[in-house]
Amino acid sequence: MINLRRSTTVLAGLVVIPALLGPVPAMADEPGPAEPPRVELVLDVSGSMGARDIEGRSRISVAQQAFNDVVDALPETTQLGIRVLGATYKGEDKKVGCRDTQQIVPVGPVDRSQAKDAVSGLRPTGFTPVGLALREAAKDLGTGATTRRIVLITDGEDTCAPPDPCDVARELAAQGTKLVVDTLGLAPDEKVRRQLLCIAGATGGTYTAAQSTDQLTNRIKQLVDRAQQTYTRTPTVVGGGSVCEGAPLLAPGVYTDREKFSEHRWYRVPVRPGQELRASVSVALDRPLNPDHGVLLRAVATDGRELVRGVDAGSGRADVVSAGLRWSDDRDDTDERDDADGDDPTAEATEPALRTPTMVCLVISNSFAPRPGTEASPGMPVELTVDVVAASPTPKGPDLGRGWALLALLTVAGLITGLLTGLLTRWWVATWREK
């Protein structure tokens, strides 16, 4: 009878708890086998790259120097490829020029000398088939368990559509190819900026305007390093709510979202007694911001009480702002087992796995302010990592037993020290008077 009653309790819990939680939590993609990071740099070599407006140098020479510095600093485990567009056809036939894209370094372990030689001979030449180059770069990178990354460096908009580069980016994202496209603009042109923002936004990437050699070099290095740190699974796209109620319910995993300036994005995570919630957020600063900015990650109870917070702030140029937090559900589970201690001798304790979880609301906030002319949409890329593990075996507060013992020891030591000091003082006074 006891086993039957326990089975009934477990079955009832399995039915009741999903109802308490509401919708099934969003699940992040399962991790795949470890793979080396794969990155392809796509460089525009069209005629406009010959303009000398970056520190008195041509755009192509600045890009070549940046490529050389990046190749020298490339992590050994990263597989890199290089594709160019508008690099070979010098004629006026647009139909021919708009097919002008080649992979000059295949994706794989990098031969640094070969890569530098391939880039050093490039001269600004033809049209700008950005859409076609992106489509071919995706084929170069192939598929796999890890996220692939394309870094597009260009100074102008596509001159060959169709295919429109924004449509290509949306097409690649819809195919589930686990591909992120980051864009770098070398010319302060609003139309180009909008196109590059569209490409990056469709794939969860970032857009950056580079107006100097150092800016371009540093940004490419940051993006290649980010590929090195990419999770072995692609973050799951999720849309945060404006309030806790009805916000997406998240299981442990990695998620991506977008947040506008001074916005609050809400998510929910169930945490059971004896478990610890660990969460972190990173916001990619993909557009010009005013100095003195920050990101705030809070864990909040459903009644509005703040449980814990993590914050990070910066000033000036930065690539990513991150914050993290930890919170344990330290509830006493005796209330969960009242039936076991009651008048019914046959009552069973609630199974640990069925204890009612606490619904924790995660809130991401930011204090970013755009510079004049900066677009607010789309929001900045947000990456949220959620994990729920067994709570750390740390005490909930000071160990009072040991505290009293230490206090008693200090008291006794003080009394002994006082007595000895008094005796020595009386002896010294007596001796001084005799003299």
Buried (B, 14 or more C-beta within 10 A) or exposed (E): EEEEEEEEBBEEBEEEBEEEBEEEBBEBBEEBEEBBBBBBBBBBBBBBBBBEBBEEBBBBBBBBBBBBBBBEEBBEEBBBBBBBBBBBBEEEEBEEBBBBBEBBBBBEEBEEEEBBEBBEEBEBBBBBBBBBBBBBBBEBBEEBBBBBBBBBBBBBBBBBBEBBBBBBBBBBBEEEBBBBBBBBBBBEBEEBBBBBBBBBBBBBBBBBBBBEBEBBBBBBBBBBBBBBEBBBBBBBEBEBBEEBEEBBBBBBBBBBBBBBBEBBBBBBBBBBBBBBBBBBBBBBBBBEBBEEBBBBBBBBEEEEEEBBBBBBEBEEEBBBBBBBBBBBBEBEBEEBBEBEEEEEEEBBBBEEEBBBBBBBBBBBBBBBEBEEEBEEEBBBBBBBBBBBEEBEEEEEEEEEEEEEEEEEEEEEEEEEEEEEEEEEEEEEEEEEEEE
